[in-house]
Amino acid sequence: MAELKTRVGIIGAGPAGLLLSHLLARAGLDSWVLERRSRAHVESRVRAGVLEQSAVDTLCRAGVGERLVREGIIHHGIELRFGDRAQRIDFEQLVPGRNITVYGQREIVKDLIEARLAGPNAHEPVSFEATEVGLTGLAAEEPVVHFTVGGQRHRLACDWVIGCDGFHGVSRDWLPKAGVKTYERTFPFAWLGVLANVEPSSRELVYALHERGFALHSMRSNDISRFYLQVSPDEDLRAWTDERIWAELTCRLATVPGWSLRTGPILEKNLAPLRSFVVEPMRHGRLLLAGDAAHIVPATGAKGLNLAVADVRLLSNALVAWYTHGSAELLDQYSETCLRRVWRVQQFSCWMTRLLHRFPSDDAFERRIQLAQLEAVATSRAGATSLAENYVGLEHV
Ligand SMILES: Cc1cc2nc3c(=O)[nH]c(=O)nc-3n(C[C@H](O)[C@H](O)[C@H](O)COP(=O)(O)OP(=O)(O)OC[C@H]3O[C@@H](n4cnc5c(N)ncnc54)[C@H](O)[C@@H]3O)c2cc1C
């Protein structure tokens, strides 16, 4: 058994865990990150790509924004398509000075790992392929994380343990059952995600509601396009040949005269369920949760990664205040402050999901109401402004 010690033990090397460890290191606080997957696996996972300005600012201020600023693509609007209409939601007009940046989550993860392993904080450890992760000592406020790497058991004594291990992690189970409440909703469809080696067909993201279901045209760079198709939750990925994917995307997206979809080699396909989940509170004693470990929002609003960054921003400030001034105030407020934003974002993400997907239970009446709602967003400045405000990110929550 190897005996180790650190101030902050962090479970999970996704964006939340890596960014937290990086922010702490910049404040002179040591931490230890445990990740159950390999570095190669973590760096190759394709997921989010839309960053709010506040997330970009956080990454830049943390010194890991150089490539993001160079390669990220700033967008000043998105497009909604429904019926035979295309309506641009113009951020410059509706929320002047605010926008989004398209930059892949895996690029953020690579930048953070690079900063951690090769930068001035290279001495800060990340243990990849850590298994059998467990926690003891929480009741006595002397937490110890146990884990195995390369067949050897380790015992890591910490002041604080932060669960950043995503929705399928273990740390949420360490909260006591009594006093903890969870809220969950599973949507009756999933997203088939497609990464393709083809120049985007649109300069901005296109969100489409079609008779056959939702489709989203996004991008990761000037050469790589990202698409999502609403499919049934038990869909068999093997049934989706490349030809079928392009035909379905063309059918749902190319509904506007003069617009056509560029096609090319498909690099990756995956299925993701759409769900909402929140655990309250996000703290028990010396254990705190951040990011997807504590909350999931349906991906339609492009908010999960942004919420994870917002949690970590608060948490790093709270831990720094505790270590430098002995002040527990921010740590005590952490859960409540995060949850205020989480529920606002949950509301927006669910609203956008309801607006843009075909719900199997909807009858003809509901479908007409849905189109009327889209019409209201498209034609009312107040409606479009509300969408734009939420999409670029809530500033004061
Ligand atoms: C299809 C899709 C599209 C999305 N699009 C967007 C978007 O455009 N914008 C946006 O903001 N968000 C988006 N999201 C959401 C976003 O990807 C997540 O919110 C984000 O990954 C959360 O980061 P995290 O660090 O909290 O969790 P994760 O990224 O899930 O990281 C958790 C880490 O913990 C590790 N781990 C798990 N269990 C253990 C364990 N027992 N021990 C040690 N390590 C463990 C995992 O391997 C993982 O590396 C999307 C998600 C999906 C699925």
The ligand as an SDF file (V2000), in Angstrom:
LIG
                    3D

 53 58  0  0  0  0  0  0  0  0999 V2000
  -23.4670   14.4340  -27.4510 C   0  0  0  0  0  0  0  0  0  0  0  0
  -23.1180   15.4950  -26.4470 C   0  0  0  0  0  0  0  0  0  0  0  0
  -22.9950   16.8170  -26.8700 C   0  0  0  0  0  0  0  0  0  0  0  0
  -22.6950   17.8090  -25.9450 C   0  0  0  0  0  0  0  0  0  0  0  0
  -22.5990   19.1140  -26.3850 N   0  0  0  0  0  0  0  0  0  0  0  0
  -22.3100   20.0840  -25.4870 C   0  0  0  0  0  0  0  0  0  0  0  0
  -22.0850   21.4650  -25.9080 C   0  0  0  0  0  0  0  0  0  0  0  0
  -22.1320   21.7840  -27.0990 O   0  0  0  0  0  0  0  0  0  0  0  0
  -21.8080   22.3940  -24.9560 N   0  0  0  0  0  0  0  0  0  0  0  0
  -21.7140   22.0440  -23.6270 C   0  0  0  0  0  0  0  0  0  0  0  0
  -21.4660   22.9220  -22.7810 O   0  0  0  0  0  0  0  0  0  0  0  0
  -21.8660   20.7460  -23.2000 N   0  0  0  0  0  0  0  0  0  0  0  0
  -22.1530   19.7680  -24.0910 C   0  0  0  0  0  0  0  0  0  0  0  0
  -22.2450   18.4620  -23.6680 N   0  0  0  0  0  0  0  0  0  0  0  0
  -22.0580   18.1230  -22.2510 C   0  0  0  0  0  0  0  0  0  0  0  0
  -20.5750   18.0320  -21.8500 C   0  0  0  0  0  0  0  0  0  0  0  0
  -19.8860   17.1510  -22.7100 O   0  0  0  0  0  0  0  0  0  0  0  0
  -20.4550   17.5860  -20.3760 C   0  0  0  0  0  0  0  0  0  0  0  0
  -21.2850   18.3840  -19.6000 O   0  0  0  0  0  0  0  0  0  0  0  0
  -19.0120   17.6830  -19.8660 C   0  0  0  0  0  0  0  0  0  0  0  0
  -18.2410   16.6120  -20.3720 O   0  0  0  0  0  0  0  0  0  0  0  0
  -18.9680   17.6360  -18.3250 C   0  0  0  0  0  0  0  0  0  0  0  0
  -17.6290   17.5980  -17.8890 O   0  0  0  0  0  0  0  0  0  0  0  0
  -17.2450   16.8480  -16.5260 P   0  0  0  0  0  0  0  0  0  0  0  0
  -15.7810   17.0190  -16.3680 O   0  0  0  0  0  0  0  0  0  0  0  0
  -18.1670   17.2660  -15.4610 O   0  0  0  0  0  0  0  0  0  0  0  0
  -17.6010   15.3070  -16.7860 O   0  0  0  0  0  0  0  0  0  0  0  0
  -16.9880   14.2770  -17.8200 P   0  0  0  0  0  0  0  0  0  0  0  0
  -16.5440   14.9620  -19.0640 O   0  0  0  0  0  0  0  0  0  0  0  0
  -17.9760   13.1770  -17.9370 O   0  0  0  0  0  0  0  0  0  0  0  0
  -15.6820   13.7400  -17.1050 O   0  0  0  0  0  0  0  0  0  0  0  0
  -15.7360   12.8250  -16.0210 C   0  0  0  0  0  0  0  0  0  0  0  0
  -14.4280   12.0530  -15.9670 C   0  0  0  0  0  0  0  0  0  0  0  0
  -14.4470   11.1970  -14.8170 O   0  0  0  0  0  0  0  0  0  0  0  0
  -13.9590    9.9170  -15.1820 C   0  0  0  0  0  0  0  0  0  0  0  0
  -14.4900    8.9210  -14.2410 N   0  0  0  0  0  0  0  0  0  0  0  0
  -15.7320    8.3820  -14.2230 C   0  0  0  0  0  0  0  0  0  0  0  0
  -15.8320    7.5040  -13.2080 N   0  0  0  0  0  0  0  0  0  0  0  0
  -14.6380    7.4830  -12.5660 C   0  0  0  0  0  0  0  0  0  0  0  0
  -14.1350    6.7800  -11.4540 C   0  0  0  0  0  0  0  0  0  0  0  0
  -14.8770    5.8790  -10.7940 N   0  0  0  0  0  0  0  0  0  0  0  0
  -12.8630    6.9980  -11.0680 N   0  0  0  0  0  0  0  0  0  0  0  0
  -12.0720    7.8950  -11.7240 C   0  0  0  0  0  0  0  0  0  0  0  0
  -12.5190    8.6020  -12.8120 N   0  0  0  0  0  0  0  0  0  0  0  0
  -13.7800    8.3990  -13.2180 C   0  0  0  0  0  0  0  0  0  0  0  0
  -14.4450    9.7340  -16.6210 C   0  0  0  0  0  0  0  0  0  0  0  0
  -13.6820    8.7660  -17.3220 O   0  0  0  0  0  0  0  0  0  0  0  0
  -14.2410   11.1420  -17.1760 C   0  0  0  0  0  0  0  0  0  0  0  0
  -12.9590   11.3260  -17.7170 O   0  0  0  0  0  0  0  0  0  0  0  0
  -22.5270   17.4570  -24.5730 C   0  0  0  0  0  0  0  0  0  0  0  0
  -22.6180   16.1280  -24.1610 C   0  0  0  0  0  0  0  0  0  0  0  0
  -22.9140   15.1530  -25.0770 C   0  0  0  0  0  0  0  0  0  0  0  0
  -23.0080   13.7140  -24.6120 C   0  0  0  0  0  0  0  0  0  0  0  0
  1  2  1  0
  2  3  1  0
  2 52  2  0
  3  4  2  0
  4  5  1  0
  4 50  1  0
  5  6  2  0
  6  7  1  0
  6 13  1  0
  7  8  2  0
  7  9  1  0
  9 10  1  0
 10 11  2  0
 10 12  1  0
 12 13  2  0
 13 14  1  0
 14 15  1  0
 14 50  1  0
 15 16  1  0
 16 17  1  0
 16 18  1  0
 18 19  1  0
 18 20  1  0
 20 21  1  0
 20 22  1  0
 22 23  1  0
 23 24  1  0
 24 25  2  0
 24 26  1  0
 24 27  1  0
 27 28  1  0
 28 29  2  0
 28 30  1  0
 28 31  1  0
 31 32  1  0
 32 33  1  0
 33 34  1  0
 33 48  1  0
 34 35  1  0
 35 36  1  0
 35 46  1  0
 36 37  1  0
 36 45  1  0
 37 38  2  0
 38 39  1  0
 39 40  1  0
 39 45  2  0
 40 41  1  0
 40 42  2  0
 42 43  1  0
 43 44  2  0
 44 45  1  0
 46 47  1  0
 46 48  1  0
 48 49  1  0
 50 51  2  0
 51 52  1  0
 52 53  1  0
M  END
$$$$
